[in-house]
């Protein structure tokens, strides 16, 4: 990562969510670091007390990173629709047997 000041674009309470966000940025070529991941992973009480795992990027890429993270976030309605679509119908149940 360049010798540029790093800024926090998001903080996460859950390790899986933090790693997913990190992978979104890396896939788009945005350099990033997930601070405190090793210290806090699997320790929910410590994560809450510390303010979470911090996803940091170079200051010059912060706006881009926030836009990418926003675009990759599903709304509650989208999540519900995906969950409903994943439930097999009565006709599909026969295929599962």
N, C-alpha and C positions, 0 to 999 in steps of 0.2 A: 504494500500500500504506500502511496506517495507520502512525502513528509509534509502533509497538509493537515491542518487542524481537523480533528474528528468531532462530529456533532451527533447527538442522539436523535434518531428519527422515530424511534418507538421503544417502549419498554414492555416486557412480557412477563406474566406471572407463571406461564406454563412453558416448559422446555420444548415440547413438540411444536407449539405455536411459534416460538422464537426461531427454531430451526427451519420451519417452513418459510417464514418470512425471510430469513437469511438466504435460503435457496432460491427464492423468487428474485432477490436482488442479484445474486451471483449469476443466475441464468441469463439475466439481462445485461451482464457485464459491469454491474455496479460494484466496486470494491467495498467490502464491509467487514466488520468485526462484531462478533457477539460477545460483549464483555460480561463477565461473571458467570458464564455458562457452566464451567466446570465446578466452580465453587457452590453454585446454587442448584444445579440440576438434581432433582430428587429430594429437595429439602424445601417443601412448600412454606414452612414457617419462616425460614430464613429469606426466601424470595419476597414474601410479603413485607418483612421488616426492612429489607434493603431497597425496596422500590422496584425490584424486578431485574431481569436480565436486559441489558441495554444493547440495542442494535444501533451501531454507529457507522457513519459513512463520512467521506471527506466533505467538508463544508460546501464545496462547489457542486456536489452531486446530491445534496440534501433534498432539494425540491423534486428532482427526478425520482429519487428513492421513495419519497412520500407518495408521489403520484402512482408509482408502480405498486406500492403496498395497498393503496386505496383501491386501485383497479382489480387487485387480486382478492379482495375481501368480498365474501358472499353475504348478502343481507339475510336476515332471519327468514324472510319469505322465500328466498332462493334455496336456502338450506331445507326448509319444510317441503318445497316442491321436489327437491332431489330425493329426500327421504321417502316421500309418497310414491315417487316413480320407481323407487327401488323395491317396494313391497310387491311381491308377485300377486297377480290376479288369480281368481279361482281357476281360470283356464290354464294359467302357467303352472299352477300347483301340480297338475298331472304330469308335467314334464320333469318335475323335481323327484318324482317317485321312481 
